[in-house]
Amino acid sequence: NPASILAKKKQNLPRGNETILVVEDEGALRDIAASYLEHLGYVVILAFNGQQAISILEEGRQIDLLFSDIIMPGGMDGYQLAEAVHETYPSYKVLLTSGFTKKLEDLLGTKNAAMLRLAENYLHKPYNQSELAIAVRKALDS
């Protein structure tokens, strides 16, 4: 029965109870990511851009993973956000996502080891719950 195989597959997805700050300017994608992550047991905090994410962190909210889109309006892209978070909160893990690869290609030439790792390990959009579950767990466990 294909439906029961699919249900069983979903049960076997890597799960967790860590807190994830999801930064995504598109409401529908933000909702999907939050829904997937909450279903997997994570605590989710939402931000619609880099500035809001920084404000949330400055309030003292403890997070385990920053999961951010790369391309966002508001003058701060995902890499700039990751760099700011890395400088202030070096223990926080970061996972980036994008449907575009141009900025990524530019970064693969960078000398900054942390940014290079982010560029190599980003999650490509569109992603499904399984891909997100695996990428998030891998980022948290790295």
Secondary structure, 3 states (H helix, E strand, C coil): CHHHHHHHHHHCCCCCCCEEEEECCCHHHHHHHHHHHHHCCCEEEEECCHHHHHHHHHCCCCCCEEEEECCCCCCCCHHHHHHHHHHHCCCCEEEEEECCCHHHHHHCCCCCHHHHHHHHCCEECCCCHHHHHHHHHHHHHC
